[in-house]
Amino acid sequence: MPGQTHETTPPKVVVGWREWVRIDAVGVPWIKAKVDTGARTSSLHAFDLRTYEVEGRPWVRFDVHPWQVGADDAVTVELPVHDERVVRSSSGHEETRYVVLLQLVLGHRSVEAEVTLTDRDEMGFRMLVGREALVQGFLVDPALSYAGGRPEPTVRRRNWGR
């Protein structure tokens, strides 16, 4: 038929409004994230953010606390700075943030995402997954939670400091 292609696209992965995400490349095996179609870019809670240069290019070093409660199992991450952006929060507050590229595993699909680094200490989730990541093959069902699977119970208990 005219206008049709014979290319096949992988099926969309259904995710819920909150999901467990893996960031294996930087040593974060699990982090609980809010899936947010209202946010353009993804965001990660970053502590002790420091910048430096490698061969004249800006890099950032920061700590990730993967658990909702506490700083156990903190991971230090060093990455090149991909960009700097002014981001407006849902409350209207503007903040300039560093952007890094991270390989995220969400619902058993691995995607590269632009991730802003910020203090999400007062937020309910250490990570937010935004539209730029979701457009890479995901459908969001807001009636679901953890449609992409969950880590074992010991990991889930650690998330709450138990």
SEKOLFI-65123 format. One record per residue: residue in three letters; x, y, z of N, C-alpha, C in turn. Coordinates in nm, 3 decimals. Example, Ala and Ser with C-alpha at 12.3 -4.5 7.8 and 13.67 -1.06 7.14 Angstrom:
// residues 2
REC   rest    n_east   n_north      n_up   ca_east   ca_north     ca_up    c_east   c_north      c_up
REC    ALA     1.319    -0.569     0.780     1.230     -0.450     0.780     1.320    -0.330     0.780
REC    SER     1.285    -0.225     0.708     1.367     -0.106     0.714     1.290     0.003     0.787
// end
This chain:
// residues 162
REC   rest    n_east   n_north      n_up   ca_east   ca_north     ca_up    c_east   c_north      c_up
REC    MET     0.084    -0.118     0.000     0.000      0.000     0.000     0.089     0.125     0.000
REC    PRO     0.048     0.227    -0.069     0.127      0.350    -0.072     0.137     0.412     0.067
REC    GLY     0.255     0.467     0.096     0.277      0.535     0.223     0.310     0.445     0.340
REC    GLN     0.301     0.313     0.322     0.335      0.223     0.432     0.480     0.179     0.419
REC    THR     0.542     0.157     0.531     0.678      0.104     0.531     0.675    -0.036     0.590
REC    HIS     0.778    -0.110     0.559     0.787     -0.247     0.609     0.874    -0.256     0.733
REC    GLU     0.912    -0.139     0.786     0.992     -0.138     0.907     0.905    -0.181     1.025
REC    THR     0.967    -0.253     1.115     0.895     -0.290     1.236     0.954    -0.214     1.353
REC    THR     0.868    -0.167     1.437     0.913     -0.098     1.557     0.884    -0.188     1.676
REC    PRO     0.973    -0.187     1.773     0.947     -0.270     1.890     0.821    -0.224     1.961
REC    PRO     0.752    -0.316     2.026     0.629     -0.276     2.097     0.661    -0.178     2.209
REC    LYS     0.564    -0.095     2.239     0.578      0.000     2.349     0.577    -0.075     2.481
REC    VAL     0.656    -0.025     2.575     0.661     -0.082     2.710     0.567     0.000     2.798
REC    VAL     0.476    -0.067     2.865     0.382      0.002     2.953     0.446     0.020     3.090
REC    VAL     0.444     0.145     3.138     0.495      0.176     3.271     0.385     0.247     3.349
REC    GLY     0.396     0.243     3.480     0.300      0.310     3.566     0.347     0.448     3.607
REC    TRP     0.273     0.509     3.697     0.306      0.645     3.742     0.429     0.650     3.830
REC    ARG     0.467     0.535     3.886     0.594      0.524     3.959     0.656     0.391     3.923
REC    GLU     0.790     0.393     3.913     0.863      0.275     3.868     0.999     0.266     3.936
REC    TRP     1.053     0.146     3.941     1.191      0.125     3.981     1.277     0.136     3.856
REC    VAL     1.386     0.212     3.865     1.476      0.238     3.752     1.615     0.190     3.791
REC    ARG     1.687     0.136     3.692     1.828      0.100     3.712     1.915     0.196     3.632
REC    ILE     2.028     0.235     3.692     2.127      0.316     3.623     2.260     0.242     3.639
REC    ASP     2.266     0.125     3.578     2.378      0.033     3.596     2.514     0.092     3.561
REC    ALA     2.520     0.173     3.457     2.648      0.225     3.408     2.721     0.310     3.512
REC    VAL     2.649     0.365     3.609     2.714      0.447     3.713     2.704     0.381     3.851
REC    GLY     2.661     0.255     3.855     2.661      0.183     3.981     2.539     0.203     4.069
REC    VAL     2.427     0.242     4.010     2.302      0.256     4.086     2.208     0.146     4.039
REC    PRO     2.206     0.033     4.112     2.126     -0.080     4.066     1.976    -0.055     4.073
REC    TRP     1.929     0.026     4.167     1.785      0.054     4.179     1.764     0.192     4.239
REC    ILE     1.666     0.263     4.185     1.621      0.389     4.242     1.473     0.403     4.206
REC    LYS     1.394     0.447     4.302     1.251      0.463     4.276     1.228     0.598     4.209
REC    ALA     1.150     0.597     4.101     1.128      0.718     4.023     0.980     0.744     4.001
REC    LYS     0.947     0.871     3.991     0.813      0.912     3.951     0.817     0.932     3.799
REC    VAL     0.721     0.876     3.730     0.709      0.895     3.586     0.622     1.018     3.566
REC    ASP     0.677     1.120     3.498     0.610      1.249     3.491     0.601     1.299     3.348
REC    THR     0.486     1.281     3.285     0.468      1.327     3.147     0.461     1.479     3.138
REC    GLY     0.448     1.546     3.250     0.446      1.692     3.251     0.585     1.754     3.252
REC    ALA     0.687     1.673     3.277     0.825      1.721     3.280     0.894     1.686     3.149
REC    ARG     0.965     1.780     3.092     1.036      1.754     2.966     1.155     1.662     2.989
REC    THR     1.244     1.702     3.079     1.364      1.622     3.103     1.351     1.543     3.232
REC    SER     1.430     1.441     3.242     1.436      1.362     3.365     1.523     1.437     3.465
REC    SER     1.511     1.401     3.592     1.584      1.470     3.698     1.629     1.369     3.802
REC    LEU     1.747     1.392     3.858     1.805      1.303     3.958     1.850     1.384     4.078
REC    HIS     1.825     1.329     4.196     1.868      1.394     4.320     2.019     1.377     4.334
REC    ALA     2.092     1.488     4.333     2.238      1.486     4.339     2.287     1.563     4.461
REC    PHE     2.375     1.499     4.540     2.437      1.560     4.657     2.581     1.596     4.627
REC    ASP     2.635     1.692     4.700     2.777      1.729     4.692     2.823     1.748     4.548
REC    LEU     2.749     1.825     4.474     2.778      1.853     4.334     2.903     1.939     4.322
REC    ARG     3.001     1.892     4.243     3.125      1.965     4.220     3.159     1.958     4.073
REC    THR     3.208     2.070     4.018     3.249      2.071     3.878     3.400     2.082     3.868
REC    TYR     3.452     2.032     3.758     3.595      2.040     3.729     3.612     2.022     3.579
REC    GLU     3.735     2.029     3.531     3.759      2.015     3.388     3.847     1.895     3.359
REC    VAL     3.819     1.830     3.248     3.902      1.722     3.194     3.932     1.760     3.050
REC    GLU     4.059     1.785     3.022     4.103      1.825     2.888     4.021     1.942     2.834
REC    GLY     3.997     2.040     2.921     3.926      2.161     2.883     3.775     2.148     2.873
REC    ARG     3.721     2.033     2.908     3.577      2.010     2.900     3.519     2.000     3.041
REC    PRO     3.401     2.060     3.065     3.343      2.054     3.200     3.291     1.915     3.236
REC    TRP     3.322     1.873     3.357     3.272      1.749     3.414     3.206     1.782     3.547
REC    VAL     3.125     1.689     3.595     3.059      1.705     3.723     3.077     1.577     3.804
REC    ARG     3.100     1.596     3.934     3.108      1.484     4.029     2.998     1.507     4.132
REC    PHE     2.923     1.401     4.160     2.813      1.415     4.255     2.786     1.280     4.319
REC    ASP     2.715     1.283     4.430     2.675      1.161     4.498     2.527     1.136     4.476
REC    VAL     2.493     1.011     4.456     2.354      0.968     4.444     2.319     0.887     4.566
REC    HIS     2.213     0.924     4.632     2.160      0.845     4.743     2.037     0.774     4.688
REC    PRO     2.050     0.646     4.655     1.941      0.578     4.585     1.817     0.550     4.669
REC    TRP     1.829     0.555     4.801     1.715      0.520     4.886     1.637     0.644     4.926
REC    GLN     1.506     0.630     4.934     1.418      0.740     4.973     1.453     0.793     5.112
REC    VAL     1.493     0.704     5.200     1.523      0.741     5.337     1.671     0.713     5.362
REC    GLY     1.747     0.814     5.393     1.886      0.794     5.432     1.985     0.800     5.318
REC    ALA     2.112     0.794     5.358     2.222      0.808     5.263     2.304     0.679     5.251
REC    ASP     2.251     0.567     5.298     2.323      0.440     5.285     2.343     0.408     5.138
REC    ASP     2.452     0.340     5.111     2.484      0.295     4.975     2.500     0.409     4.876
REC    ALA     2.546     0.524     4.922     2.569      0.637     4.831     2.669     0.598     4.723
REC    VAL     2.647     0.650     4.604     2.732      0.621     4.489     2.787     0.754     4.439
REC    THR     2.919     0.762     4.421     2.981      0.881     4.363     2.990     0.861     4.212
REC    VAL     2.942     0.960     4.139     2.935      0.952     3.993     3.016     1.069     3.935
REC    GLU     3.090     1.042     3.829     3.162      1.145     3.755     3.126     1.132     3.608
REC    LEU     3.077     1.243     3.550     3.034      1.241     3.410     3.065     1.374     3.343
REC    PRO     3.080     1.372     3.211     3.093      1.500     3.141     2.960     1.576     3.146
REC    VAL     2.970     1.707     3.152     2.850      1.791     3.148     2.802     1.794     3.003
REC    HIS     2.679     1.756     2.982     2.620      1.757     2.847     2.566     1.895     2.813
REC    ASP     2.512     1.964     2.914     2.449      2.094     2.891     2.423     2.160     3.025
REC    GLU     2.386     2.287     3.022     2.333      2.359     3.138     2.202     2.421     3.093
REC    ARG     2.097     2.409     3.178     1.966      2.458     3.140     1.897     2.526     3.256
REC    VAL     1.814     2.622     3.220     1.723      2.681     3.318     1.598     2.594     3.318
REC    VAL     1.565     2.542     3.436     1.449      2.453     3.450     1.350     2.521     3.544
REC    ARG     1.223     2.520     3.505     1.118      2.578     3.588     1.044     2.465     3.659
REC    SER     1.038     2.471     3.791     0.968      2.370     3.870     0.818     2.388     3.858
REC    SER     0.744     2.291     3.909     0.598      2.299     3.904     0.545     2.418     3.985
REC    SER     0.627     2.468     4.079     0.585      2.584     4.157     0.624     2.716     4.090
REC    GLY     0.692     2.708     3.973     0.730      2.829     3.901     0.871     2.877     3.930
REC    HIS     0.942     2.813     4.024     1.078      2.852     4.058     1.173     2.810     3.946
REC    GLU     1.261     2.902     3.902     1.359      2.871     3.798     1.495     2.844     3.860
REC    GLU     1.565     2.746     3.804     1.697      2.706     3.855     1.783     2.662     3.736
REC    THR     1.909     2.704     3.735     2.002      2.655     3.634     2.060     2.523     3.682
REC    ARG     2.051     2.421     3.597     2.097      2.287     3.634     2.194     2.233     3.531
REC    TYR     2.284     2.148     3.581     2.370      2.072     3.492     2.289     1.956     3.435
REC    VAL     2.318     1.921     3.310     2.253      1.809     3.243     2.361     1.708     3.207
REC    VAL     2.336     1.581     3.239     2.425      1.471     3.202     2.346     1.370     3.121
REC    LEU     2.416     1.286     3.047     2.353      1.177     2.974     2.369     1.050     3.055
REC    LEU     2.258     0.980     3.079     2.260      0.855     3.154     2.181     0.748     3.080
REC    GLN     2.231     0.626     3.087     2.159      0.512     3.032     2.067     0.459     3.142
REC    LEU     1.936     0.469     3.121     1.837      0.426     3.219     1.774     0.295     3.174
REC    VAL     1.746     0.207     3.268     1.670      0.087     3.239     1.536     0.102     3.310
REC    LEU     1.432     0.112     3.229     1.296      0.132     3.278     1.209     0.026     3.212
REC    GLY     1.142    -0.054     3.291     1.056     -0.157     3.234     1.128    -0.251     3.140
REC    HIS     1.249    -0.287     3.173     1.333     -0.379     3.095     1.380    -0.322     2.962
REC    ARG     1.359    -0.192     2.937     1.411     -0.128     2.816     1.516    -0.026     2.858
REC    SER     1.628    -0.028     2.788     1.737      0.065     2.816     1.730     0.182     2.718
REC    VAL     1.734     0.304     2.772     1.729      0.424     2.689     1.829     0.526     2.742
REC    GLU     1.883     0.606     2.651     1.969      0.716     2.693     1.881     0.837     2.721
REC    ALA     1.906     0.902     2.833     1.823      1.016     2.873     1.909     1.134     2.917
REC    GLU     1.864     1.253     2.883     1.920      1.374     2.941     1.861     1.386     3.080
REC    VAL     1.949     1.402     3.180     1.904      1.405     3.319     1.962     1.530     3.385
REC    THR     1.874     1.612     3.443     1.922      1.729     3.517     1.955     1.686     3.659
REC    LEU     2.051     1.754     3.719     2.094      1.724     3.855     2.047     1.835     3.947
REC    THR     1.980     1.796     4.056     1.923      1.895     4.147     1.902     1.834     4.285
REC    ASP     1.871     1.919     4.380     1.839      1.874     4.516     1.691     1.839     4.521
REC    ARG     1.661     1.710     4.527     1.522      1.663     4.536     1.493     1.610     4.676
REC    ASP     1.568     1.659     4.775     1.556      1.609     4.911     1.414     1.622     4.966
REC    GLU     1.346     1.727     4.929     1.210      1.749     4.979     1.104     1.680     4.895
REC    MET     1.146     1.618     4.787     1.051      1.551     4.697     1.030     1.407     4.741
REC    GLY     0.921     1.349     4.700     0.887      1.213     4.737     0.969     1.106     4.666
REC    PHE     1.032     1.143     4.553     1.109      1.047     4.475     1.246     1.105     4.445
REC    ARG     1.349     1.020     4.450     1.487      1.063     4.421     1.508     1.089     4.273
REC    MET     1.419     1.038     4.189     1.433      1.056     4.045     1.298     1.083     3.983
REC    LEU     1.301     1.158     3.874     1.182      1.185     3.795     1.216     1.149     3.651
REC    VAL     1.131     1.071     3.585     1.151      1.033     3.445     1.056     1.117     3.361
REC    GLY     1.114     1.199     3.272     1.035      1.292     3.191     1.007     1.243     3.050
REC    ARG     0.938     1.330     2.974     0.891      1.295     2.839     1.001     1.257     2.742
REC    GLU     1.117     1.326     2.748     1.223      1.294     2.651     1.270     1.150     2.663
REC    ALA     1.265     1.093     2.782     1.298      0.951     2.799     1.179     0.865     2.759
REC    LEU     1.059     0.906     2.797     0.940      0.825     2.774     0.905     0.812     2.627
REC    VAL     0.938     0.911     2.546     0.905      0.907     2.404     0.984     0.797     2.331
REC    GLN     1.082     0.739     2.398     1.165      0.636     2.338     1.104     0.496     2.353
REC    GLY     0.973     0.486     2.346     0.909      0.356     2.341     0.828     0.316     2.462
REC    PHE     0.774     0.415     2.536     0.697      0.384     2.656     0.555     0.439     2.645
REC    LEU     0.462     0.368     2.705     0.326      0.416     2.726     0.305     0.422     2.877
REC    VAL     0.246     0.531     2.925     0.224      0.548     3.068     0.078     0.520     3.100
REC    ASP     0.057     0.426     3.191    -0.078      0.397     3.242    -0.081     0.448     3.386
REC    PRO    -0.147     0.561     3.411    -0.145      0.620     3.545    -0.217     0.537     3.650
REC    ALA    -0.288     0.434     3.608    -0.355      0.346     3.705    -0.260     0.241     3.760
REC    LEU    -0.140     0.230     3.701    -0.045      0.126     3.741     0.070     0.183     3.823
REC    SER     0.126     0.098     3.908     0.251      0.125     3.978     0.342     0.005     3.956
REC    TYR     0.468     0.033     3.927     0.570     -0.070     3.913     0.536    -0.174     3.807
REC    ALA     0.479    -0.130     3.695     0.446     -0.221     3.585     0.571    -0.283     3.525
REC    GLY     0.685    -0.215     3.539     0.811     -0.265     3.485     0.882    -0.363     3.576
REC    GLY     0.822    -0.397     3.686     0.883     -0.491     3.779     0.943    -0.422     3.900
REC    ARG     0.972    -0.503     3.999     1.028     -0.453     4.125     1.151    -0.534     4.162
REC    PRO     1.242    -0.470     4.235     1.354     -0.548     4.288     1.304    -0.640     4.400
REC    GLU     1.391    -0.727     4.445     1.353     -0.820     4.552     1.316    -0.743     4.680
REC    PRO     1.239    -0.808     4.769     1.190     -0.741     4.891     1.301    -0.679     4.977
REC    THR     1.419    -0.739     4.984     1.526     -0.680     5.066     1.566    -0.543     5.014
REC    VAL     1.568    -0.525     4.883     1.601     -0.395     4.825     1.490    -0.295     4.854
REC    ARG     1.366    -0.337     4.840     1.253     -0.247     4.867     1.251    -0.204     5.013
REC    ARG     1.285    -0.293     5.104     1.289     -0.256     5.247     1.402    -0.156     5.273
REC    ARG     1.516    -0.173     5.206     1.628     -0.078     5.224     1.587     0.061     5.182
REC    ASN     1.499     0.071     5.081     1.453      0.201     5.036     1.387     0.278     5.148
REC    TRP     1.326     0.208     5.243     1.261      0.273     5.356     1.340     0.260     5.485
REC    GLY     1.470     0.230     5.474     1.557      0.230     5.592     1.538     0.111     5.681
REC    ARG     1.485     0.002     5.629     1.464     -0.120     5.711     1.558    -0.230     5.669
// end
